[in-house]
Amino acid sequence: MTPRLLVVTAVPAERDAVVRGLGGTAAETPVPGGRVLLRTPLADVLAAGVGPAAAAAGTAAALTAAEYRLVVSAGIAGGFQPGAPVGSAVVADMVVAADLGAEGPEGFLPVAELGFGTSEHRPPGPLSRRVADALGAAYGPVLTVSTVTGTAARAAELTRRHPGALAEAMEGFGVAEAAAAHGLPVLEVRTVSNPVGPRDRAAWRIGEALDALADAFARLGKQPAVLDVGDRT
Ligand SMILES: O=C(O)c1cccc(C(=O)CC[C@H]2O[C@@H](n3cnc4c(=O)[nH]cnc43)[C@H](O)[C@@H]2O)c1
């Protein structure tokens, strides 16, 4: 079978938005470990769970069960303002583990500086830029956190550490680690449900972000060549 595209979301609502966008029928296909993915003509779409650990575990399980050429972490995200307004799309030029490391008197030390692996994964440049252009998306770092930012001070600290960061979510780095372990390229495609900053549930626009996610994958479904991984330079 021709190697395929694996799209990994956190929750079924995001998975269903991606499938809605891709159109066509979707067949439920079991994944080792009890998860189920939806198989469409262009991509397999898996809701792996919330957070980097669930994302890595679910992605790894899917990658052991079938052959893929590209893995995409997709879903809703918080947007750093003004670069990523609510309802907009963001494509990662870098997938960053933003709170994996150690805290000390000198501040935060990323896991890479501790000597325990990598703190970031870079999607293929031509591919990720081409996808951003096709979606009219902002293009820049997407941060992976294990705790949703809930204060202006935290948002400012993340921005200080990662100038140009456009979005924060909770799965991208986990998906990227599993993809890297299988020697596969990764993308992260996010649509913004809320501004990153003081916790304000009333400000969340999850429905709008899910619609934008469906629209993003409808655009990609209409021009699948955009996702060609041939030029992984
Ligand atoms: O703070 C709340 O009460 C609250 C309300 C709705 C959703 C949440 C989440 O924790 C959603 C996490 C889920 O969605 C992604 N996501 C969306 N926005 C953000 C964000 O600002 N920071 C991090 N993750 C976000 C994430 O990838 C998860 O899958 C909380």
The ligand as an SDF file (V2000), in Angstrom:
LIG
                    3D

 30 33  0  0  0  0  0  0  0  0999 V2000
   -9.0420   26.5070   30.9380 O   0  0  0  0  0  0  0  0  0  0  0  0
  -10.1080   25.8420   30.7210 C   0  0  0  0  0  0  0  0  0  0  0  0
  -11.0550   25.7090   31.4670 O   0  0  0  0  0  0  0  0  0  0  0  0
  -10.1930   25.1560   29.4160 C   0  0  0  0  0  0  0  0  0  0  0  0
  -11.2990   25.2970   28.5960 C   0  0  0  0  0  0  0  0  0  0  0  0
  -11.3060   24.6410   27.3570 C   0  0  0  0  0  0  0  0  0  0  0  0
  -10.2110   23.8400   26.9470 C   0  0  0  0  0  0  0  0  0  0  0  0
   -9.1590   23.7160   27.8350 C   0  0  0  0  0  0  0  0  0  0  0  0
   -8.0230   22.8910   27.5090 C   0  0  0  0  0  0  0  0  0  0  0  0
   -7.2170   22.5690   28.3550 O   0  0  0  0  0  0  0  0  0  0  0  0
   -7.9010   22.4820   26.0540 C   0  0  0  0  0  0  0  0  0  0  0  0
   -6.5860   21.7980   25.8610 C   0  0  0  0  0  0  0  0  0  0  0  0
   -6.6030   21.1120   24.5100 C   0  0  0  0  0  0  0  0  0  0  0  0
   -6.7870   22.1130   23.5010 O   0  0  0  0  0  0  0  0  0  0  0  0
   -5.5010   22.5280   22.9920 C   0  0  0  0  0  0  0  0  0  0  0  0
   -5.3890   23.9320   23.3970 N   0  0  0  0  0  0  0  0  0  0  0  0
   -6.2660   24.8930   23.0280 C   0  0  0  0  0  0  0  0  0  0  0  0
   -5.9090   26.0840   23.5160 N   0  0  0  0  0  0  0  0  0  0  0  0
   -4.7660   25.8780   24.2140 C   0  0  0  0  0  0  0  0  0  0  0  0
   -3.9160   26.7700   24.9760 C   0  0  0  0  0  0  0  0  0  0  0  0
   -4.1550   28.0030   25.1140 O   0  0  0  0  0  0  0  0  0  0  0  0
   -2.8250   26.2040   25.5420 N   0  0  0  0  0  0  0  0  0  0  0  0
   -2.5500   24.8780   25.4030 C   0  0  0  0  0  0  0  0  0  0  0  0
   -3.3280   24.0060   24.7300 N   0  0  0  0  0  0  0  0  0  0  0  0
   -4.4220   24.5240   24.1380 C   0  0  0  0  0  0  0  0  0  0  0  0
   -4.4880   21.5500   23.5300 C   0  0  0  0  0  0  0  0  0  0  0  0
   -3.6510   21.0670   22.5060 O   0  0  0  0  0  0  0  0  0  0  0  0
   -5.2980   20.4610   24.1740 C   0  0  0  0  0  0  0  0  0  0  0  0
   -5.5270   19.3780   23.3020 O   0  0  0  0  0  0  0  0  0  0  0  0
   -9.1100   24.3860   29.0510 C   0  0  0  0  0  0  0  0  0  0  0  0
  1  2  2  0
  2  3  1  0
  2  4  1  0
  4  5  1  0
  4 30  2  0
  5  6  2  0
  6  7  1  0
  7  8  2  0
  8  9  1  0
  8 30  1  0
  9 10  2  0
  9 11  1  0
 11 12  1  0
 12 13  1  0
 13 14  1  0
 13 28  1  0
 14 15  1  0
 15 16  1  0
 15 26  1  0
 16 17  1  0
 16 25  1  0
 17 18  2  0
 18 19  1  0
 19 20  1  0
 19 25  2  0
 20 21  2  0
 20 22  1  0
 22 23  1  0
 23 24  2  0
 24 25  1  0
 26 27  1  0
 26 28  1  0
 28 29  1  0
M  END
$$$$
